[in-house]
Amino acid sequence: MDYSLLTRCFAEFFGTAIMVALGNGSVANVELKGTKGFHGGWVLIGFGYGIGVMIPALMFATVSGAQINPAFTIALAVTGSFPWSNVIPYLVAQLLGAILGQLMIVVAYKPYYDKTTNPEAILGTFSTIDAVGSKFNGFVNEFIGTFLLVFGALSITADKVDSRADFIGLGFLVMCLVVSFGGPTGPALNPARDLGPRLLHAVLPFKYKGSSQFAYSWVPVVAPIVGAIVATVIHKALF
């Protein structure tokens, strides 16, 4: 069934919102003081993000493709697999969806944000931070992670046999990427997932929120886009 661009954009909006709410929600549960998951560990975050990507993929793949990632959208357009005329509407929907998803977390976890005095723990529930303060290290990490994500996603979904099984595999891929490559930066692997919540962090009046670290914000935007483009170009050339 063919859906209108508006309907597909709504699917991207809600899909990205759900992904951020479930993914960053798991981060908030681990990082914010006083929650039942406080200090629950990185595996809990990996599980949250893996399922957080799998669920909207299952919900909206047949509507919009469930791209829910500007890097993926742009990369598909670069290789001719997605119309450039749809790129900006998709990107706007994804960015706004990420903001909505993060806003749901803030509302749900407000008492625990008030208890948390570590500014980086608060920012970590919104956006990514390079653990050693290196933009180069952050770029390399985001590039590799997004390359593996997009190359893996294209390969997993290429057979067109059982999309439900494909999306379960995609969820495990994201889970593994967060566990394996999450140490240095978070990671973002998705410009909307980082930039939308970071913009929200900048305007919300948390007592201990600290800096939104916009000097670093270009890294989780540019590096995933470059990584996704390289992955799609290589995948298309080889397979």
C-alpha positions in Angstrom: 0.0 0.0 0.0 1.3 3.5 -0.9 1.0 6.1 1.8 1.0 9.9 1.3 4.2 11.8 2.2 2.3 13.4 5.2 1.3 9.9 6.5 4.9 8.7 6.1 6.2 11.7 7.9 3.8 11.1 10.8 5.2 7.5 10.9 8.7 8.8 11.1 7.7 11.4 13.7 6.1 8.8 16.0 8.7 6.1 15.2 11.6 8.4 16.2 9.7 9.6 19.3 9.2 6.0 20.5 12.8 5.1 19.7 14.1 8.0 21.8 11.6 7.5 24.6 12.5 3.9 25.0 16.2 4.3 24.4 17.0 7.4 26.4 14.4 6.3 28.9 16.7 3.4 29.7 19.6 5.8 30.1 17.5 7.9 32.5 16.6 4.9 34.5 20.3 4.0 35.0 21.8 7.5 35.3 19.3 9.5 37.4 19.5 9.3 41.2 16.8 7.5 43.0 15.2 5.5 40.2 14.7 1.8 40.6 17.3 1.2 37.8 19.9 3.6 39.2 23.4 2.2 38.4 21.7 -0.7 36.7 24.6 -1.0 34.2 25.4 -0.5 30.5 23.7 -3.8 29.4 20.4 -2.4 30.6 20.9 0.6 28.3 21.9 -1.6 25.4 18.8 -3.7 25.9 16.6 -0.5 26.1 18.0 0.9 22.9 17.9 -2.4 21.0 14.3 -2.9 21.7 13.7 0.9 21.3 14.7 0.6 17.7 13.1 -2.8 17.0 9.6 -1.7 18.2 9.1 1.3 15.8 10.6 -0.7 13.0 7.9 -3.4 13.5 5.3 -0.7 13.8 6.1 1.6 10.8 8.4 -0.2 8.4 5.5 -0.9 6.0 4.4 2.8 6.2 7.5 4.9 5.9 10.3 2.4 5.9 10.9 3.2 9.6 14.1 5.0 8.8 13.9 7.0 12.0 17.4 8.3 11.4 18.5 11.3 9.3 21.8 9.6 8.5 20.0 6.6 7.0 17.6 8.8 5.1 20.4 10.9 3.6 22.5 7.9 2.7 19.6 6.2 0.9 19.0 9.4 -1.1 22.7 9.6 -2.0 22.6 6.1 -3.5 19.3 6.8 -5.3 17.2 4.5 -3.1 15.1 7.4 -1.7 13.8 10.5 -3.4 15.6 13.7 -2.5 12.3 15.6 -2.5 11.3 13.6 0.6 14.5 14.1 2.5 13.7 17.4 4.2 10.2 16.4 5.3 11.6 13.1 6.8 14.4 14.9 8.6 12.1 17.5 10.1 9.7 14.7 11.2 12.6 12.8 12.8 14.0 15.8 14.6 10.6 16.8 16.0 9.9 13.2 17.0 13.2 13.0 18.9 12.2 16.1 20.8 8.8 14.7 21.7 10.3 11.4 22.8 12.8 13.2 25.1 10.0 15.4 26.4 8.1 12.3 27.5 11.2 11.2 29.5 11.6 14.5 31.2 7.9 14.5 32.3 8.2 10.9 33.6 11.5 11.4 35.3 11.2 15.0 36.6 11.5 14.1 40.3 14.7 12.2 39.6 16.2 15.0 37.5 15.7 17.2 40.5 17.6 14.7 42.7 20.5 14.3 40.3 23.4 16.7 41.0 25.8 15.4 38.3 25.4 17.6 35.2 27.0 15.0 32.8 24.6 12.3 34.1 21.7 14.6 33.3 23.1 15.5 29.8 23.8 11.8 29.2 20.0 11.1 29.4 19.6 13.6 26.5 22.6 13.4 24.3 26.1 12.0 23.9 29.4 13.1 25.4 32.9 11.9 24.4 34.3 10.3 27.6 37.8 11.7 27.1 36.8 15.1 25.6 38.1 14.2 22.2 36.1 15.2 19.1 38.3 13.1 17.0 37.7 10.0 19.1 34.0 10.8 19.2 34.0 11.1 15.4 35.8 7.8 14.8 33.5 6.0 17.2 30.3 7.4 15.7 31.5 6.7 12.2 32.4 3.1 12.9 29.2 2.5 14.9 26.9 4.0 12.2 28.8 2.2 9.4 28.2 -1.1 11.1 24.5 -0.2 11.9 23.6 0.8 8.3 25.7 -1.9 6.6 24.1 -4.4 8.9 20.6 -3.1 8.5 20.9 -3.1 4.7 22.2 -6.7 4.8 19.7 -8.0 7.3 16.7 -6.6 5.4 17.9 -7.4 1.9 16.3 -10.8 1.5 12.7 -9.6 1.7 11.6 -12.9 3.2 10.4 -12.2 6.7 10.5 -8.6 7.7 9.5 -9.4 11.3 12.6 -11.5 11.7 14.7 -8.8 10.1 13.6 -6.2 12.6 14.3 -8.6 15.5 17.8 -9.0 14.1 18.1 -5.2 13.7 17.2 -4.8 17.4 19.9 -7.2 18.4 22.4 -5.4 16.1 21.6 -2.0 17.8 21.8 -3.7 21.3 25.2 -5.1 20.4 26.5 -1.8 19.0 25.5 0.1 22.2 27.2 -2.6 24.3 30.3 -2.8 22.1 30.8 0.8 21.0 28.9 2.7 23.6 31.8 3.2 26.0 33.5 6.2 24.2 30.4 8.4 23.4 27.1 6.9 24.2 26.7 6.4 21.2 24.3 8.4 19.0 24.5 6.6 15.6 21.6 9.0 14.7 21.7 12.8 14.3 18.1 13.3 15.4 18.5 11.2 18.5 21.3 13.5 19.7 20.5 16.9 18.3 16.8 17.0 19.1 17.2 16.1 22.8 20.3 18.4 23.1 18.2 21.3 21.9 15.6 20.5 24.5 18.3 20.2 27.2 19.5 23.7 26.3 16.1 25.3 27.1 14.9 23.3 30.1 15.6 24.8 33.6 17.2 21.9 35.5 18.9 23.0 38.7 22.1 21.0 38.0 21.9 20.7 34.3 25.3 22.3 33.3 26.4 22.9 29.7 24.6 21.4 26.7 28.1 21.0 25.1 27.2 22.4 21.7 30.9 22.6 20.8 30.7 18.8 20.5 27.2 18.6 19.0 28.4 18.5 15.4 30.2 15.2 15.9 27.1 13.0 16.4 25.5 14.8 13.5 28.2 14.7 10.9 30.0 11.4 11.7 26.8 9.2 11.5 25.9 10.8 8.2 29.3 10.1 6.7 29.4 6.6 8.2 25.9 5.9 6.8 26.8 7.2 3.3 30.0 5.1 3.1 28.1 2.0 4.3 25.3 2.4 1.7 27.7 3.1 -1.2 29.9 0.0 -0.4 26.8 -2.2 0.2 25.3 -1.1 -3.1 28.6 -1.6 -5.0 29.2 -5.0 -3.6 25.7 -6.5 -3.3 
